[in-house]
Amino acid sequence: MVNLGETADNAYRKRVQAIFEGARLACDHAEALHAADVILARNLDMLATAVRVKTQLGLSAPLVFECLDIHKQLTGGGWKAVVLEALEARLLKKTALVAVSSPRFESEHFRQRHPGRYRHVLIENRLIEGDAFGDRPTAPRPAVLGRLRIGWFGNLRCRRSLDLLKSVATAYPDQVEIVLRGYPALSEIPDLDGEIAPHPNITYYGRYRAPDDLESIYAGVDLIWAGDWYETGANSVWLLPNRIYEGGYFTTPALAPAGTETANWLDRHGAGLIIPDPVATELPKVVGALLEDPAPLLACQERLLALPRDTFVEPPELMHHVVDAARACQGS
């Protein structure tokens, strides 16, 4: 592994500098790069780095752009969006294949902004076969009537999600426990400890190791919060977070607001509960109903157990198909 440097949220000047510095560091490993079957670049700044390296070294391997998010600067108005969209269009010309983690990224962004300029494949944020994430449960976990533990895991970047979970904690101080794990985005939630201090039933347990800790953290909660308003109206509506796959593998259903691609996925798979609008008033109602009758929660667990393993785990042959598709697109 070669460290190409670090970037920071919303620090755009530093991110541009990191593109050139990362390309310089990567070029020091020309021999290994010439031996690659494919070059996979995650998100736009790494795509710019990869294009620069590929050009400088004359690499023949096809370039795959893995799109895990559509940044808010691309979907907003103004000159920044115009500049970034032009940059993205230029980089797409150098790209053999776009791999999107949600179908809505293709239909809502690339198809609208860059029609006919790309070919794509869907690679969801599933677990990777071979990683040490443990075995699937064989039976539903027994519910405790009148008690619920709700987990919010991963990149804790959504202010509205925190406020909603705080409201649930306030509504049910003796029945609901909110479990937070991961890394808070300081630009959005600068003082997480201070935010949750008035709520004894909200606990932040710090970061966790993936995949090593996944089994224990998902087994420790009844529901996963999968809502997101960090980039309202665009990326937050379109994305499919990895927590629905991790939670689903360990038969932990998710909660998601209606109208999002996450809610669509949960609905198709029977893998969670959908919160209708207005979420602020409906979420406490859904939680209250589950406290009185956990049957819908148990039904979701049963459906999750019945789903095929590859719903949640990426099979090894997928990347072979992606490499073959990228080669075919590059040669056409």
N, C-alpha and C positions, 0 to 999 in steps of 0.2 A: 504494500500500500504506500502511495506517495501522497503526502499532505500538500495540497495546492493552496493552503491558506484558509482564512476564516472571513466570513462576511457578517454583517449585522443588519437586523430589520430596519428598513427605511433609510439606511445610510447609503444613498445612491452614489455619491462620489467615491466612497470606499469600495463599493461593489464594482464600479467601472475600473478602478485601480486593480482590484483583485482579478479581473478578467485578464489583464496584461501580465500581472505577476504570476497567476496560475498557468498561463500559456508558456511563460518562460520556464517555469519549473517542470512542466510536462515535457517540454522539448528536450530536456536533459535526459529523457528516457526514451529516446527515439527507437532503439532496438526493440524494446518491449512493445511499443506502439505499432511498429511495422508488422509485428507478429499477431496483432489483434484481428479477430474475425469480424468484429463490429465495434463501433464507438458509440457508447450510450451516454447522452448528456441530459442531466436532470435539470429542468427549468431553464429559463431564458438566458441567465447570465452564464451558466455552464455551457449552454449551446454556443454562445459567442466565443467562449474559451476554446471549445472543441473545434469550431470552424477555423479559428486562428491557427491552432496547432495542426490541424489537418492540412491547411494550405501551406504552412511553413515547412512541414516535413514531407509533403507530397504523399500523404497516406492514401492507400487504396481501399481501406475498409469502409463500408457504408456507415453513414452517420444516422443514428436514431435519436430523435428528440423526445424524451420522456416528459410529458407535461403532467405534473402533479397538482398544479394550481394555475389559475389565470389571475395574474396580479391585478389589484384594483387600479393601478396606474394605466393598465391596458384597456380597462372597461369604462373608465371615466371620460369626461370630456377634456377639452383644452389641449394645449400644445404638447404636453408630456405624452398623452395618449397617441397623438399623431406621430410623434417621433418614435415611440416604442413600437407602434404598429408597423411603421416603415422598416424599422430594424428587424422586427420579427419576419416580415415578408422577405427581406433580403436573406436572412438566415435560413428560411424555409427552402430557398432555392438550392442551398447546399446540403439539404437534408433528404435522405432517402425515404424516411418513414417517420411519422409522428405516432407515438404511443401515448394514448390518453388513459388516465386512471378512472375517468367517468365518461359515459357516452354523451353527457350534456356538454362537456368541454368541446367536443367535436361539433355537435349540432348548434350550440349557442354562440360559440366563439369562432372556431376555425372556418366553419361553413359560411358564417356570416361575414367574416373579415377577409378571408383568403380563399374564396371559392376556386376550385380547380388547380390550386397551387401545391397540393400535398396529397399524400396517401396515408391512411391511418390504420391503427390496430388498437384494440382495447386490452390494456393490462391493468386489472384491478389491484387495489392495495391489499392483496391477500398475504397470508403467511407464506413463507418460502419452505418448500419441502426439503427436509434434511436439517433444518434448524432445530435446536433443542427446546421446543416449546411444550413437550409432554404429550400425553395421550388425551383423547377426547373423553369426556364423561360417558358413562354407560346408562345413566338414569337421571331423571330430573332431581334437582336439589329440593328437599322439603321446604315449604314455605312456613314462616312463622306468622300466624294470624296477628294482624295489628302492628307489624314491624316491617320496615323496608330499609335497605341500604342502597343508595344510589351513587354510582361512581362516575366521575368525570376524569378521564385519563388522557394523557398525551400533551399536545401543545395547548396550554391553557391561555388562549389569546382573546377570548370573546367576553367582553364586558357584560353584554346582556345575558349570556348564559350564567355567569356568576351571580348576577342580580336575581335571575329566576330561581336558581338553586337556593339562594339565601331566603327568598320568599317562601319556598317550600319548607325550609328548615324552621322558619318562624311560625308557619302555619301548623307544623306538627313537631314541636320540640321534643316530645317524649316518644315519638313513634318512628320518626325518620332520621336516619344518619346519612350525611353527605360525605363521601370519601373522595378527596382530590389527590391525584398522583400525576407527576410529570413536571413540566417546566413552564412556569408562568411567563407570558410575554410582558416584560417590564414596561414597554411602551403603552400597553393597554391596562395592565393591572400592576402598578408600581409597588403596592404594599399589600400583598395577598394576606400576610399574617394579620395585619391591622384590619383588613376587610372582614375576616372570619372570626376575629377575636370575640365579638359579641354573641357568637353562635356556638355554644358548647357542642352542638351536634354536627358541626362541620369540622373536619380534620384534614389538614394537608400533610401527607406522608413523604413528600419530596419526590425526587426522581426515582425511576425504576430502570431495570435492565431488561431490554428486549433481545431475544425471546425468553431469557431465563426466568424472569419474574412473572410472565404473563399468566401462567396457570394459577398462581396463588392470588394475584390481584383480582382476576375476574371471578374466581371462585369465592372471593370475599364480599361480593356485592350481588344484589338481586337484579339490578337494572343498570344500564349504561346510558349516560346522557350523550346524545349524538346531534344536538342542535348547534348551530353556528351562525352568528351574524357579523362576524369580523369584517366581511366584505359583502354587505347586504345587497341583495338584488342581483348578484352575479355569481362570483366564485362560491359564496356560502350556500347559494341555492343549488349550484350545479355539482358540487363535489361529492365524493363517496369516501368517508374517512376510514382509516384502517381499523378503528375501534369496532366497527360493525362486523368485520371479519374475525377479529380476535375474539370479541365477545361471543359471536355466533359459534365459533369453534368450541368454546367452553360453555355453550348453551346458556349464555347470559343475554337476555333480550335487551333491545335498545329502545330509547325514547327519542322521537324526532318530530319536529314541527311539520305540519302538512304543507304540501306544495314544493318540497325540496326533493332532489334526486335521492337523498338518503331515505326519505319517507317512501318514495316509490319502490326502492330496493327492499325495504323492510316489508312493505305491503305484498310485493311479489313473492317473497319467501316466507311470509308469515312469521317474521323474525323479530317483531317488536310492536310497539304501540305508537300510534300516530296522534299527535296533539293538535287539535283543530285551532283555528283562530277564534278569538284572540288568545294567544298562548299564555299571556300573563294571568288570565283568569281560569283558563281551561286546564293548565298543568296541575295546579293544586287539586282540582276536581278529579282528574285522572288518578293522581296519587291517593287521594282520599278513598276513591272507589276500590283501589287495590288493597288498601289497608283493611277494608271491610270484607273483600272477597278476592283472594289471590288466584282464583281460577283462570283468568285470562293470562296471568303470568306463567302458570304451569302449562297452559296450552301452548304458549310460545316456546317454552322449553322442549316440549314434546316434538313440535314441528322442527325445531333446530336439530334435535337428535336424529330426525328422520332424513335430513338433507344430506346429499353426497358430500364426502370429504373435500372434493375439489371446489365446492361452493366457497370454502374458506381458505383453502391451501392451493397455492400455485403449483401445478405439476411441472416436473423438470423439463418435459418436452416442449413447454411453451416457448422458452427462450430459443430453442432450436428452430421453431417455426418462425419466430420474429427475425432471427438472423437470415433464414432462407427468404423471407418476405422482403427484408431490406436489400438483400443482394439482387432479388428479382426487380425491385423498384429502381435500384441504381442502374441496372443494366437496360432498363426500358426507356 
